Amino acid sequence: MTQSARVKLTSSDLKKLDSVCAEIRGIGDKTGVRIKGPTPLPVKRLHIATRKSPCGSGTETYEKWEMRMHRRVMDIGADDKAIRQLMRLKMPDDVYIELVLK
């Protein structure tokens, strides 16, 4: 039985996240390892509501802010070449990667 690696990617920018997924898929195609994914996970939404008036008087009006965290999961065959190339991959600043060997 071959070992596999699970890659969890998280970002607030969907375009950058999809580009990193495409690069990982390209690594898998070059090295010939089996890849499952990217499987999208549910989007986490972080809500913040603040009052517009700084002094507290006047009508109660609120500004609503939302940040969305997009997540993807990929399973890769844990070949030595593929993992090395994955570690050398240039990640954008707001894309976070977690690699777990199973």
C-alpha positions in Angstrom: 0.0 0.0 0.0 1.4 3.4 -1.0 1.4 6.3 1.3 -0.7 9.4 0.5 -0.5 13.0 1.5 -3.5 15.2 2.2 -3.1 18.9 1.2 -5.5 21.4 2.8 -5.4 24.9 1.1 -7.1 27.9 2.6 -7.4 31.5 1.3 -9.6 34.5 1.2 -8.9 35.0 -2.5 -10.5 32.4 -4.7 -8.5 33.1 -7.9 -5.1 32.6 -6.1 -6.4 29.5 -4.5 -7.5 28.0 -7.8 -4.1 28.9 -9.4 -2.2 27.1 -6.6 -4.5 24.0 -7.1 -3.7 24.0 -10.8 0.0 24.2 -10.1 -0.3 21.2 -7.7 -2.3 19.3 -10.3 0.5 20.1 -12.8 3.1 18.7 -10.4 1.0 15.5 -10.2 0.8 15.2 -13.9 4.5 15.7 -14.4 5.6 13.2 -11.8 2.8 10.6 -12.6 1.3 10.3 -9.1 -2.3 9.8 -8.4 -4.3 12.9 -7.4 -7.8 13.3 -6.1 -9.3 16.8 -6.0 -9.3 19.7 -5.5 -12.5 19.0 -3.4 -14.1 22.3 -2.3 -15.1 22.4 1.4 -17.9 24.8 2.6 -17.0 28.4 2.7 -16.4 29.9 6.2 -18.0 33.4 6.5 -16.8 35.7 9.2 -19.3 38.5 10.0 -18.6 41.8 11.8 -21.3 44.5 12.4 -20.1 47.9 13.7 -22.0 51.0 14.5 -21.5 53.9 12.0 -21.9 56.6 14.6 -18.7 57.0 16.7 -20.3 59.0 19.5 -23.3 56.7 20.1 -26.0 59.2 19.5 -28.3 59.4 16.5 -30.0 56.5 14.7 -28.7 53.1 15.1 -27.1 52.4 11.7 -24.7 49.5 11.3 -22.0 48.7 8.7 -21.7 45.0 8.0 -18.4 43.4 7.0 -17.8 39.9 5.8 -14.6 37.9 5.1 -15.0 34.6 3.2 -12.4 31.8 3.7 -12.4 29.3 0.8 -10.9 25.9 1.4 -9.8 23.0 -0.8 -8.6 19.5 -0.1 -6.4 17.4 -2.4 -5.1 13.8 -1.9 -1.7 13.1 -3.6 0.3 9.9 -3.7 3.3 10.6 -1.5 6.0 10.1 -4.0 9.4 11.5 -3.0 9.8 13.6 -6.1 6.2 15.0 -5.9 6.5 16.0 -2.2 9.9 17.8 -2.9 8.4 19.8 -5.8 5.3 20.6 -3.6 7.6 22.0 -0.9 9.5 24.2 -3.4 6.2 25.6 -4.8 5.9 29.4 -4.4 2.8 30.3 -2.4 1.1 33.7 -2.5 0.9 35.5 0.8 -2.7 34.8 1.6 -2.8 31.1 0.6 -2.1 28.8 3.6 -1.2 25.2 3.0 -1.3 22.2 5.4 0.4 18.9 4.4 -0.4 15.7 6.3 1.1 12.3 5.5 -1.4 9.4 6.0 
